[in-house]
Amino acid sequence: MKIIILLLLFFLPLSVFAEERLVELQDGTEIPVEHVAAAGERVMLWLPSEFGMSPRQLAVAQGLAESGIEVWMPDLHSGYFIPQGRYSLNALPPEVLLELMQEAQSTSKKQLYVFVSGRMAPKTLEAIRLWQMSGVQKEQLGGAILVSPKLYVGTPQGGEEAVFIPVARATNAPVYLFQPANTAQHWRINSVVSALEEGGAQVYLHQLKGVADGFHLRPLDDTEPQEIELTSRLPAMLNKAIQLLSVTPVNYASVPVLPELSAPVKQAASSTLLKPYVGEQPELALKLADMQGNQFDLAQLKNKVVVLNFWATWCPPCVEEIPSLERLRELMQADGLEVVSIDVGESTADIQAFLKDKPVDFPVLLDPEAEAFKSWNGYAFPTTFVLDREHKIQYAVFGAFEWDADEVVEMLRQLTESS
């Protein structure tokens, strides 16, 4: 492996600068790396998300460098000519990340910390495991900093139990976990922590209120003011995380046993059509208050086909499908179909303010602690269940739909027309 320094990109009065390097991997691929030098004893490898590098990373990296933390930011999409997008790095072998980790550590001769978000977290843990098997030491690797890691084998369609990827339960490297609150995973984060702890990892959980996934990476025109403000404090938070990980003991020589995968690896399905529910039929109930304080019981809608939608106001796909849910109600209510909406984790005042210019006539129920969301095995927003007249789940899906589209209405009519 060799490194070529290409270009000085940025210079600050405090001698904090960024340069672009090319790191040549063993397979001959040249990976562009944005490098911010620092005089301290620690180096961070900031791996890209599936959506690629963000221009906002540089300011955070410079803030880290001012506190003595060197930063490497490899551009894997450019190096491998991969289009950016969801699942774009799924086929990348963990050995590539291992090479980058080892190069950053050996070149800098500093203790390495890996910073990664979302769906790149599993490959990062796999790469760390490979490094353990070849004899990494604590003075070489301080630990991993994960932001909202996606550690499931695919996203459950709704009603399904989630399955963790094997490495989630076979990690003993110290982990500092940032979890944004405006995500579905916020309500499942304790199970994520428990899975990581099974392998012996010391996990530090840091909940981030009022922000969503990608708060520090999304373009500014798609970022809320509180997310911009929190990003400005991210260098200090990362510095504290590194300090905590640096004093956390770990025995890298003891590599946890990798459990067998109990379910086939799958990628989240995408389709304009509803997906039939194939799981066991649970005994489900739903008793929640609406925004007026009235108690709602799903049993009141016996003999009705019910479209049950879990959502939140901060979720763009949820917002996108609200008008079509209302149009569906108008179109099919006379045929015996009802739409029921369940907001998860928000106050009545916030929901009322949000719906002020989005009038709907279906009930909006409150699930402030996500108890119903979890009991119905929801793992993403929006998650929607379609119940037949006996309130058996016929379809369970996540993601936004055009609910009054002809093909969807045709499928729902088959339920309303059945006895």
Salt bridges, closest charged atoms under 4 A:
GLU19 OE2 - ARG21 NE 2.82
GLU19 OE2 - HIS35 ND1 2.99
GLU24 OE1 - LYS2 NZ 3.59
GLU50 OE2 - ARG119 NH1 2.76
GLU70 OE2 - HIS35 NE2 2.71
GLU70 OE1 - LYS110 NZ 2.77
GLU160 OE1 - LYS266 NZ 3.11
GLU198 OE2 - ARG169 NE 3.00
ASP213 OD2 - LYS150 NZ 2.99
GLU227 OE2 - ARG218 NH2 2.73
GLU229 OE2 - ARG233 NE 2.83
ASP297 OD2 - LYS287 NZ 3.96
GLU326 OE2 - ARG329 NH2 2.79
ASP335 OD2 - ARG413 NH1 2.63
ASP357 OD1 - LYS358 NZ 3.02
ASP361 OD2 - ARG329 NH2 3.51
GLU402 OE2 - ARG327 NH2 2.62
ASP404 OD2 - ARG327 NE 2.57
